[in-house]
Amino acid sequence: QVQLMESGGGLVQPGGSLRLSCATSGFTFHYYVMKWYRQAPGKEREFVAGVTKDGGVKRYAESVKGRFTISRDNVRKTASLQMNSLKLEDTAVYYCKAEVVGQNIEYWGQGTQVTVSS
């Protein structure tokens, strides 16, 4: 059974940091590109960051470049998102996604809430 479980969300003040983790099981982790998305209230889900299967290439949305860092551990089968200098507009539910590019195979986690508020 495929499982992706996000953790690490919470309430943080502007300028603070959080580290999200995505623990996975039930599929061959190193075959999959890992991505993070987020969805704020009343908005569509948007791409935040992605990392290739071997961790060698990372891509970020313009809004988080220089503040967020995506990583993966192919031994532990986890993906992480280090979020620094958080802003009010980073408030959203954050989801991790595993996908096989070009084969329409993807799995989603259930999401974790990140709230940035003073």
C-alpha positions as CSV (number, residue, x, y, z in Angstrom):
1,Q,0.0,0.0,0.0
2,V,1.4,3.3,-1.1
3,Q,1.7,5.9,1.7
4,L,3.1,9.4,1.9
5,M,2.9,11.0,5.3
6,E,3.8,14.7,5.8
7,S,4.9,16.1,9.1
8,G,6.5,19.1,10.6
9,G,3.8,21.7,10.0
10,G,2.7,24.1,12.6
11,L,2.3,27.7,13.6
12,V,5.3,30.0,13.2
13,Q,6.0,33.7,13.3
14,P,7.1,35.7,10.2
15,G,10.8,35.2,9.7
16,G,10.8,31.8,11.4
17,S,11.6,28.4,10.1
18,L,10.0,25.0,9.7
19,R,11.2,21.7,8.3
20,L,8.6,19.5,6.6
21,S,9.2,15.8,6.1
22,C,7.5,13.3,3.9
23,A,7.8,9.7,4.9
24,T,7.0,7.2,2.2
25,S,6.4,3.5,1.8
26,G,4.8,1.1,-0.6
27,F,6.7,2.1,-3.8
28,T,10.2,2.2,-5.1
29,F,11.2,5.6,-3.8
30,H,14.3,6.2,-5.9
31,Y,12.3,5.7,-9.1
32,Y,10.2,8.8,-8.4
33,V,10.7,12.5,-8.6
34,M,9.6,14.2,-5.4
35,K,7.8,17.5,-5.3
36,W,6.2,19.7,-2.7
37,Y,3.0,21.7,-3.4
38,R,0.9,24.0,-1.3
39,Q,-2.7,25.2,-1.3
40,A,-3.8,28.3,0.5
41,P,-7.4,29.0,1.4
42,G,-9.4,29.9,-1.7
43,K,-6.5,29.3,-4.0
44,E,-5.4,26.6,-6.4
45,R,-2.7,24.1,-5.4
46,E,0.6,25.3,-6.6
47,F,4.1,23.9,-7.1
48,V,6.7,24.8,-4.5
49,A,9.8,22.7,-5.1
50,G,10.9,19.5,-6.8
51,V,13.9,17.2,-6.8
52,T,15.0,14.6,-9.3
53,K,15.4,10.9,-8.5
54,D,19.0,11.1,-7.6
55,G,18.7,14.5,-5.8
56,G,21.0,16.1,-8.3
57,V,18.6,18.7,-9.7
58,K,16.3,20.9,-7.7
59,R,13.7,23.4,-8.9
60,Y,11.8,26.0,-7.0
61,A,8.9,28.3,-7.5
62,E,10.0,31.9,-7.8
63,S,8.2,32.9,-4.6
64,V,10.3,30.5,-2.4
65,K,13.7,30.7,-4.1
66,G,16.5,31.4,-1.7
67,R,14.2,30.6,1.3
68,F,13.2,27.0,0.9
69,T,15.4,24.0,0.3
70,I,14.2,20.6,-0.9
71,S,16.1,17.4,-0.2
72,R,15.6,13.7,-0.3
73,D,17.1,10.6,1.3
74,N,16.8,7.6,-0.9
75,V,17.9,5.3,1.9
76,R,15.3,6.5,4.4
77,K,12.8,7.0,1.6
78,T,12.0,10.5,2.7
79,A,11.7,14.0,1.2
80,S,12.1,17.2,3.2
81,L,11.4,20.9,2.7
82,Q,13.4,23.3,4.8
83,M,11.5,26.6,5.0
84,N,13.3,29.7,6.2
85,S,12.4,33.3,6.4
86,L,8.7,32.4,6.3
87,K,6.2,35.0,5.3
88,L,2.5,35.4,5.9
89,E,1.8,34.4,2.3
90,D,3.5,31.0,2.9
91,T,0.5,30.0,5.0
92,A,-1.1,26.9,3.3
93,V,-1.5,23.2,3.5
94,Y,1.7,21.6,2.1
95,Y,1.6,18.3,0.2
96,C,4.3,16.0,-1.0
97,K,4.0,14.2,-4.2
98,A,5.8,11.3,-5.8
99,E,5.7,11.0,-9.6
100,V,7.1,9.1,-12.5
101,V,7.7,11.7,-15.1
102,G,6.0,10.9,-18.4
103,Q,4.0,7.9,-17.2
104,N,1.1,9.6,-15.4
105,I,1.9,7.8,-12.2
106,E,1.7,10.0,-9.1
107,Y,1.0,9.7,-5.4
108,W,0.0,12.4,-2.9
109,G,0.3,12.8,0.8
110,Q,-2.6,14.0,3.0
111,G,-1.0,17.4,3.7
112,T,0.3,19.3,6.7
113,Q,-0.8,22.8,7.7
114,V,1.7,25.6,7.9
115,T,0.5,28.8,9.4
116,V,2.6,31.9,9.5
117,S,1.2,34.5,11.8
118,S,2.3,37.1,14.3
